[in-house]
Amino acid sequence: MLELPLISPQHNRNFTLSRYNHLMSQPDGTTLMYNSLTGALATFDPESWQRIQPYRKGAPFGTVSEVDQHLLDEGFIVPQEMDEIVHLKGLHTAAQHDPTVWTMTICPTIACNFKCDYCFEVHQPGKMSQAVQDAIVDALVQRAQVLQRFVVTWFGGEPTLAWDVIQALTRRFQDICAANGIEYSAAMISNGFLLDERKVGELDALQITNVQITLDGGQEYHDTRRILHSGKGTFDRIVTNLAHFAQVEAAATIRVNVDDRNEQGVFALIDRLCAAGLSGHENISIYFAAITSTTAPSQNVHHHCMSRRSFSKKEVAYYDYAVASGLAAMPFPTQNYAGCIAIQPEQYVVQADGELHKCWNTVGQKQYAVGNILDPLRNPISSANYQRWMKYDVFDGKLACTTCTWAPSCMGGCPYHAVYHEQTAAPDAEVYLECTTFKYNFRDMLPRFAEYLESGNEVKGPKSLCSI
């Protein structure tokens, strides 16, 4: 939860309810309140709820009221003169320009052994050369004196096709970080097909703490769209490989990409994973994502994609079933002040050939590149493509984010939709925003969060439910 600065109440100072509060009345007469800026969740009994009402129009702080102190501590009330949008913009700017944290997405190859019909990439053969590896290491060394954290995401293509590159670079990263007191961690996006027992067994030593692996519904759905180049299905092999995670600390996060072709297959997938013994493990979980049509390679599935609003309603039922099956915890909304790495000035995607991109969506598409790590004279910041990304402003009045009370949770979602809106615009030319699904289903989800926490469970969010 965000640590707000301590405010010294003054008798002549009025406070008001935060614009980022979200309310939900309960059948038992209590009221749930969630604040999207701080991540606080509280339940109010009727008496406490009445005490809060004066703040709707602005009221002095109740210096002797325990209720008021909770409201202030959790960010539910703020000084009446405070502009919370400006405050959020400050948090956004600070997070974007934090010099102590460096996040890099590395594609050791952009080749892939799969031929998924909705893939947004353009794949190319080959893997990262020694020269590109050396250039990445040199870039880390140059920043080492100011860094506190270095975070890598192994991406592709399919990164496990270049496992030796991952091993070699990781050893060098670990040595540099250890010598300079830098916290190092990594994650991986993989299709899971080549993650055999040996590779999974090496994840902890490689400090790869999480691997995202996709299964698109039950086998009858998955094996029609996530196939090898030969046309052969991949479902059974991936499920077998997922079982290896029970022997390591590294987490496997199963992503289910949903569109109108497989929306009914999600429940059967959960049943199959439970039958395979994958439920009940703290490090094996599942989440759900709507397929979107972004770059040209994926636009052939545009007519199968759901709206965020439509998907959000289905997501509730998916999580109910997954939680009950022991495959998920409640996905409490988090605060994402920095937004996507694509709009952070110093964050890049490095391809195997050294080409630099700002966005995962543009991998393999040279027309979107901002530079090359092997060409130090070609400064990315002078690139027209780079400048296009830096012009993106989530607080631009043309976007709905400025006034949206869910902005702290997603900061507009995927900025590609706005930066290259001519590639993704709807027929009416409006910019498509990938808003958090909580914007549409929070009235269904908040009571579930409260019930889940009251039962002594943990969610991916606050440590506890505050009763007021």
N, C-alpha and C positions, 0 to 999 in steps of 0.2 A: 504494500500500500504506500502511496505517496506520502512523505513526511511534509506536512504543511508547516510554514513558519508559525511560531507561537505568536498569538495576537493578544495583547494586553487589553482587556475590555475597558471601555470608558463609559461613564454614565451618559455622556452626551453623544454617544456613537450608536447609530442604528445598524442592525443586521437584517439580512433578508435570506430567503431560501436560495440555494445554489441553482443556477439554470441547468446544471447537469444532473439534478435529481430525477429519478424515475420511480413512480409510485405504483403500488399494486394493493388494492383492498382485498382482505382475506375473509372467507366465510365466517370465521370465528370472531370477527370484529377488530382484529389487529390489522396493521398496515405495514407493508414492506416498503423500504426505501433503499434504492441503490444509487450511488453517485458514480457516474462514469469517469469523472476526473480523478477521484482518489481511489476508486475501487472498493469503497466502504459499502457494506450491506447491513441494514438494521431492521429490526421488527419493533413496531411501536404498539403498546397497549392503548386502549381508548383514552385513558387519562393523559398519557404522554402525548398522544396525537393532538389532543385539545391544546396542550401547552405549546405546541409548535405553530398553531394557527396565526398568532400575531405577527410572526415573521413573514407571512405572505405579503404583507403590506409594509414591512419594515418596522422593527421594534428594538428598544434598548436590550442589551444583553442581560439575561437574568443571572446576576452574579451569585445568587444563592441556590440556583436550580441545577441539580445534577443532570437533568435532561438537556439543558442548554449547553452545559459543558461537553456532553457527548456530541451534540450537534456541531459544536465548534471544532472539536478535536478531529472529527471524521469528515469535515468539509461539507456537511449538509447545510450549514449556514455560513455566510460570508459577509464582510462589511458591505453595507449598502452601496458605498461609493466604488467598490472594487469592480473592475471590468474583467470578468472571467475569460472572455475571448482573448483579450490582450495577454492575460496570464498564461493561457494555454499556448498562445503563439510564442511566448518567451520560453516555455518548457520545450516546445518543438524546436526552436532555434538552438537552444543549449544542447539538446540531445543530438541534433544533426552535426554539430561542430565540436563534439567532445574529442579532444586530441588524445585522450588516454585509452580509447577503445578503437581498435581497427578491425573491421569485418571484411573478409575477402572471400569471394566465391571462385573456386578453382576448378576448371574442367581439365582433368588430366588427359581426356580425350573427348571429342564430340561425335565419335562413332557410337553406334548403338546396335545391339543384337535384337532389338524389338522393332516392330513395324505397327505402332499404334495409330489408329485412324484419326485421332484428335490431336496428335502431337503438334506443337507449335514451333519446333526446331527444324533447321536444315542440317542434317548430319553429314560428317566428312570423315574419311578414314584417317588412321594415324594416331599417334599419341605424343604427349608433350616431350619436346627435345630437352637435352641437358642445358642448352643455352637459355631456354625459357625458364627452366627450374632455377638456374643460377640467378637470373634477373629477379625472380620473385623473392629469393632469399636475400639478395642485395637490398631490395626495397624494404624488407623487414628489418635488416640490420640498420638501415638509415633512420628508422623510426624508433628503434629499440629504447633509446634513452628516455623517451617521453611516454611510452606505452605502459599501461597497466594490464590490459587484456588484449589478446589476439585471438580472433574467432574465425575459423575456416569452415566453409561449407563445400564439401566435395560434390561436384555436379557433373553433368555431361551434356549430351550423350549418356552413356552408361559408365560411371566412373570405375566400376570393378573390372572393366576391360583393360584398365591401366593400373592394376593393383600395385605393381612394382614402383610406379611413379608416386603413388600415395605413400607407400612405405618409405621411399627415399626422402621425399620432401618432409614428411612428418618427423623423421629423425633429426633433420636439420632444424626444423621449427622448434622442436623440443629442446635441443641444445642451446639455441639462441635465447629462448624464453627462460630457461633455467639459469643461464648466465646473467640475465638482466632482470630477474625477479618479475617476469611477465606471466600472468595467468594464461595458459593455453588451453583451448578446447576446440572440438570439431564436431560437425554433424555431416550426414551424407544423405543425398537423394538417390535412391537406387531402385531398379525394377525388381531386385531381389533374386533374380534367376541364377546368378553366379555366386551368391553369398552362401557358399557351402560351409561345412562345419569348421574347416581350417580358417577361412577368412573371418567368420564370426568370432572364432576363438582369439583372433588377433586384435579385435576392435578395442578392447580395454587398454592394451598396451599402446595402441595408436591414439588413444584419448578421443576416440570417436564415441561420443556419449549417446547419440541418437541416430538411428537410420530410418528414414521414411521409405516405406515400401508400399506399392499400390496393388490393391486387389479390387477389381471392378465388379462386385457382386459375386454370386455363385459361379461355379465353373462354366455353366452354360452361357453366361453373359461374358465373363472375363475372357474366355478362350475364343470369342469372336472378334475381340478388339485389341487385346494386348497379346499379340502373337509374335512368334519368331519370323524372320524373313522367309523361312521355308513354309510358313503358314501353320506350323505346329503350335498347339496350345502350350501355356506356361503355368497354369494354375497349380497343378499338383506339385511341381518342383518348388514353387515359391512357398507353398504351405509347409512342405518338408523342411525347407531352409529356415522358416520362421521358428520352428521348434528348437533350433539350436540356440536361440536367444535365452532360453530357460537356464542355460549354463553360464551366462555372462552377466555383467552389470549393465552393459550397453543396452539401451532401450530400442525396441522396434515399434515404430508408430505406423500402423496400417492405415493408409489413406484410401478411401473409397470415392472415386470420381463418379458423380451421379449426373445422368441426363434422363431424358424421357424413355430411353431404351432399356435402362437397367434399374429404374427406381424401385421396382417391385422385387428385385433380386437381392436387396441389401439384407433382409431378414434371413434369407436362406444362407447367405454368406456367414452371418454371425453364428447360425446354428452349426455350420460346417467347421468354423474355427473352434467352437467349443468342443465339438466331437473330436477334433484333432488334438485336444488337450492344451489349447492356447489360452484359455480363460483362467482368471485367478492369479496371473503373474503380474507383479507390480511393474515390470519393465516391458510388458506387451499390451498395447492399447490400440484403439481404433478411433478414427475420426472421419468426417464426411465433408466433401467439397463438391460444389457445383461445377461442372465443366463449363468453361467459357471459350468463346471463339475470339482469338486475339490476332495473331499474325497470320499472314497468307496461308501457311501450311495447314492451319487448323480451321479455316473458314468453311471447309466442306461439311462440318458438323453443326454449323450455326443454327440450323432449323431444329436441332435436337436439344439445344440449350434451354435451361429454365431461367426465369427471372429470379433475382435474389429473394423477392417476397415469396414466390411460389416455393422455392427450395427451403426457405426458413421454416415453413409450416411442416414440411416433410421431415426436416432435421430433428424436430422435437420427438417424433415417434421413433426415429432411428436411435437417438440417445436413450430414450426410455428402455428400448429393447437391449441395447448394448450394455447399459449400466446394470440392468437386471441380470444380464448374462455374465457379468464379471469381466467385460472387455473394455470398459471405459469408466472414467470418472466424469463428473459433471464439468463441462467446459466453461468455467466461469469467465466472463469477459475480462480482458486485461487492458492495461494502458499502454498504448503504442505511440508515445510522444514523438519519436523520431520519424515515424512513417517508414516506407519502403527504403531499402538500401539504395535504390536507383536514384533517389533524390537527395542522398547524402553526398556531399562534395568529394570525399576521399574514398568512397567505397566503389569497388569495381568487380566485374566478372572477367577472369583471365582465361582465355581459350588456350587450347593445346599449342597453337601456333603463335601465342603471345598477343593475339588481338584482344583489345580491351573493349568491353561493353559495360553499360550501366544497368542492363536489365536481363534477367534470365530469358525473357520471351524472345530476345533478338539473337540468341546464340546461333552461330553458323550463318548469319545473314550480314554480310560485309557492309551493306549499305547503312547499317545502324552503328557501326563501330565508331569509337571515339579516339582510338589510337592503338599503339602497339607497344608492349613493354620492352621490346627489343629496339625501339626507336626513341631514345631519350630526347632527341631534338624535336620530336613531334609531341608537344605538350598537349595532353588531352583537353585542358581547359580552354584551349583556343579552337577546339573542334566545334563546328556548327551543331553536330549532334549532341555533344556535351552541353553546350549552352542551351539547347532546346530543353534538356532535362532540368537544368538549373533555373530556367524561367518558370517552371511549374511551381505554383504556390497554392497550397491547399486552402489558404485563407483568401484567395481571389474571390471577389464578390460574385463572379460568374458561376462559381461552383456552390452547391448547396451546403458544403461542409462548414462554412463560416458560422452559420446559425444552427447547425445540427447539434443536438444535445448528445449525440453518440460519437461525435468527432474524436474524443480522446481514445476511443477503442480501436479505431481503424485509420484515422487521418486520411480518409478518402479511399482507402483500399489500394488496389493496383493502379499506380499513376500512369501506366502505359495507356490506359483507356483515355486519359485526358491529353497526354503529351503527343500521342499519335492518334488523335481522335478521328482523323480521316480514314484510318484503317479499321476502326471499330464502331464508328457512329451508327446509331439506329437510323431508320429511314427519315425520322424527323430531325436528324442532325444534332440531337441533344447528346451531350457527353454522358457516356455510361459510367456510373460510379459503382465500384464494387464495395458497397456498404457492408458493415458488419451485420450478420443475420440477426443479432440480438435486437437491432433496431425494429425488426418486424415480429420477433417471437418472444420478447422479454416478458410479456404478460403470461405466457405459458411457462417460461423458464425460471423466472424469479421464485415462484412458489416451490419449484423443484429444488432449487439451490438451498432454500431455507430448510426444507424438509430433510434434504441430504445432510446438511451440516448438523441439524438438531439430532440426527441419528448417530452422530459421532464420526461421520465420514469426512474425508478431505476432498476439496475440489481444487481445480487449477486456478487459484485466485486467492481470496482472503483466507486467513488462518482460522477465523471463527465468525460466527454470526453474533452481532451485538444486539442484545435485547435492551430496549429502552422503555 
